[in-house]
Amino acid sequence: MSAGELRRARIVAAVALAIVAMPGPSAANGDDLGGFLSAFRCPVALRLASIHARGDRKRENERFLILALAHNETSYVQCAFFDNDQRLMCEAASGYYDAPKGAPRTVYLPAKSVAALAKLGFSTDDSQGNFQRVMETPDPSDFASVAEVLLTALYESYGARLDSKIEVQSALAPDLGPVLKATDCPPIS
């Protein structure tokens, strides 16, 4: 087994152990934030760990994850690995990119939603693009912390709920499906 294969095997094992330790979908008792996180934390953490373990770390344009509410083009969060996978640039949609080129901007996130993003560590300046937050890449067994930031942003700022259809885009993890499902990770009994 090559050094790269061994490293990937260790990452997959660490992720598997972390997933076993996470509450599964059966822990989701309601449509509150805790239930939402319990249902979707594992599927998002699994995708982040998969992206981290795959592909060429020098080709940053493929190392991303986008989570978007199906009903609205301005309701998404995204992260991209950069700096040789040592950091993540995460963004939350601001509406900045909704206006056609040269046209005045008409879509803005409500103040309450921006305040929720600020509590999560995102910038509140959307004058040049989306709300941003740079995060250090956690140990592969702790992508749950990044998943919680992304999911909390979707819940608090864009109105995602347990019954929301959350679409997924990722060049390096298409095999994990185009829609988040609580059943993506096995429940722990």
C-alpha positions as CSV (number, residue, x, y, z in Angstrom):
1,M,0.0,0.0,0.0
2,S,1.5,3.4,-1.0
3,A,1.8,6.3,1.4
4,G,-1.1,8.1,-0.3
5,E,-3.4,5.0,-0.1
6,L,-2.5,4.5,3.5
7,R,-3.3,8.1,4.3
8,R,-6.6,7.9,2.6
9,A,-7.4,4.6,4.4
10,R,-6.6,6.3,7.7
11,I,-8.9,9.3,6.9
12,V,-11.7,7.0,5.9
13,A,-11.3,5.1,9.1
14,A,-11.2,8.3,11.2
15,V,-14.4,9.6,9.4
16,A,-16.1,6.2,10.0
17,L,-15.3,6.4,13.7
18,A,-16.5,10.0,13.9
19,I,-19.8,9.1,12.1
20,V,-20.4,6.3,14.5
21,A,-20.0,8.8,17.4
22,M,-22.5,11.3,15.8
23,P,-26.2,11.1,16.6
24,G,-28.0,9.6,13.6
25,P,-31.3,10.7,12.1
26,S,-33.2,8.9,14.9
27,A,-32.0,11.7,17.2
28,A,-34.0,14.3,15.3
29,N,-37.1,14.8,17.4
30,G,-38.5,17.9,15.8
31,D,-38.1,20.8,13.5
32,D,-35.8,22.7,15.8
33,L,-32.2,23.5,15.1
34,G,-31.0,20.5,17.2
35,G,-33.2,18.1,15.2
36,F,-32.0,19.6,11.9
37,L,-28.4,19.3,12.8
38,S,-28.8,15.8,14.1
39,A,-30.5,14.8,10.8
40,F,-28.0,16.4,8.4
41,R,-24.6,16.8,10.2
42,C,-23.3,13.4,9.3
43,P,-24.2,13.5,5.5
44,V,-22.4,16.9,5.3
45,A,-19.4,15.8,7.4
46,L,-19.1,12.7,5.2
47,R,-19.0,14.8,2.0
48,L,-16.4,17.2,3.4
49,A,-14.2,14.3,4.5
50,S,-14.6,12.6,1.2
51,I,-13.5,15.8,-0.7
52,H,-10.6,16.2,1.7
53,A,-9.5,12.6,1.0
54,R,-9.8,12.8,-2.8
55,G,-8.2,14.5,-5.7
56,D,-5.2,16.8,-6.1
57,R,-4.9,19.3,-3.3
58,K,-3.1,21.7,-5.7
59,R,-6.2,21.8,-7.9
60,E,-8.4,23.9,-5.6
61,N,-11.1,24.6,-8.2
62,E,-12.5,21.0,-7.7
63,R,-12.3,21.0,-3.9
64,F,-15.7,22.5,-2.9
65,L,-19.1,21.7,-1.4
66,I,-22.3,23.7,-2.1
67,L,-25.5,23.2,-0.1
68,A,-28.5,25.0,-1.7
69,L,-32.2,25.1,-0.9
70,A,-34.0,23.9,-3.9
71,H,-36.7,26.6,-3.8
72,N,-34.4,29.7,-4.0
73,E,-31.3,30.5,-5.9
74,T,-30.2,32.9,-3.2
75,S,-30.3,30.3,-0.4
76,Y,-27.0,28.5,-0.3
77,V,-23.7,28.1,1.6
78,Q,-20.5,26.8,0.2
79,C,-17.0,25.9,1.3
80,A,-13.8,25.4,-0.8
81,F,-10.6,23.9,0.5
82,F,-7.5,25.9,-0.3
83,D,-3.9,26.4,0.9
84,N,-3.1,22.7,0.3
85,D,-6.3,21.8,2.3
86,Q,-5.2,23.6,5.4
87,R,-8.0,26.1,5.2
88,L,-11.6,26.4,4.0
89,M,-13.1,29.5,2.5
90,C,-16.8,29.4,3.4
91,E,-19.5,31.7,2.0
92,A,-23.1,32.3,2.5
93,A,-25.2,33.8,-0.3
94,S,-25.9,37.5,-0.1
95,G,-27.9,38.2,-3.2
96,Y,-24.9,40.1,-4.7
97,Y,-24.6,37.8,-7.7
98,D,-28.4,37.8,-8.5
99,A,-28.4,41.0,-10.5
100,P,-27.4,40.8,-14.1
101,K,-24.1,42.3,-15.0
102,G,-24.3,46.1,-15.0
103,A,-27.8,46.1,-13.4
104,P,-28.4,47.5,-10.0
105,R,-28.6,45.0,-7.2
106,T,-32.1,44.3,-5.9
107,V,-31.7,41.2,-3.6
108,Y,-30.4,41.6,-0.1
109,L,-30.5,39.2,2.8
110,P,-32.7,40.5,5.7
111,A,-30.9,42.1,8.7
112,K,-32.0,39.2,11.0
113,S,-30.4,36.7,8.6
114,V,-27.2,38.7,8.4
115,A,-27.0,38.9,12.2
116,A,-27.4,35.1,12.4
117,L,-24.4,34.7,10.0
118,A,-22.4,37.2,12.0
119,K,-22.9,35.0,15.1
120,L,-21.4,32.1,13.1
121,G,-18.3,34.1,12.3
122,F,-19.2,35.2,8.7
123,S,-18.4,38.7,7.6
124,T,-21.3,41.1,7.3
125,D,-19.9,43.0,4.3
126,D,-21.6,42.0,1.1
127,S,-20.6,45.0,-0.9
128,Q,-18.3,42.9,-3.1
129,G,-19.8,39.5,-3.0
130,N,-21.1,36.9,-0.5
131,F,-20.6,36.8,3.3
132,Q,-17.4,35.0,4.0
133,R,-15.6,33.1,6.7
134,V,-12.2,31.4,6.6
135,M,-11.8,28.4,8.8
136,E,-8.8,26.2,9.6
137,T,-9.4,22.7,8.2
138,P,-10.1,20.5,11.2
139,D,-8.8,17.0,11.7
140,P,-10.7,14.8,9.2
141,S,-12.5,13.2,12.1
142,D,-14.1,16.6,13.1
143,F,-15.7,17.8,9.9
144,A,-18.9,17.8,11.9
145,S,-17.9,21.2,13.3
146,V,-17.8,22.7,9.7
147,A,-21.0,20.9,8.9
148,E,-22.7,22.5,11.9
149,V,-21.6,26.0,10.7
150,L,-23.0,25.4,7.2
151,L,-26.2,23.8,8.4
152,T,-26.8,26.4,11.1
153,A,-26.4,29.1,8.4
154,L,-29.0,27.4,6.2
155,Y,-31.4,27.0,9.1
156,E,-31.0,30.4,10.8
157,S,-30.5,32.6,7.7
158,Y,-32.3,30.9,4.9
159,G,-35.2,29.0,6.6
160,A,-34.0,25.4,5.9
161,R,-36.0,22.8,7.8
162,L,-36.1,19.0,8.1
163,D,-38.5,18.8,5.2
164,S,-36.4,21.1,3.0
165,K,-34.8,19.7,-0.2
166,I,-31.1,20.6,0.1
167,E,-29.3,20.1,-3.1
168,V,-25.6,19.2,-3.1
169,Q,-22.9,20.1,-5.6
170,S,-19.4,18.7,-5.4
171,A,-16.9,17.8,-8.1
172,L,-15.2,15.2,-5.9
173,A,-18.1,13.6,-4.1
174,P,-20.9,13.1,-6.7
175,D,-21.2,9.5,-5.7
176,L,-22.8,10.6,-2.4
177,G,-25.9,12.0,-4.1
178,P,-27.3,15.3,-5.4
179,V,-29.6,15.8,-2.4
180,L,-28.9,15.6,1.4
181,K,-30.8,12.8,3.1
182,A,-30.9,12.0,6.8
183,T,-30.6,8.4,5.7
184,D,-27.2,9.0,4.1
185,C,-25.7,7.9,7.4
186,P,-26.8,4.8,9.3
187,P,-28.7,5.4,12.6
188,I,-26.9,4.4,15.8
189,S,-28.9,2.1,17.9
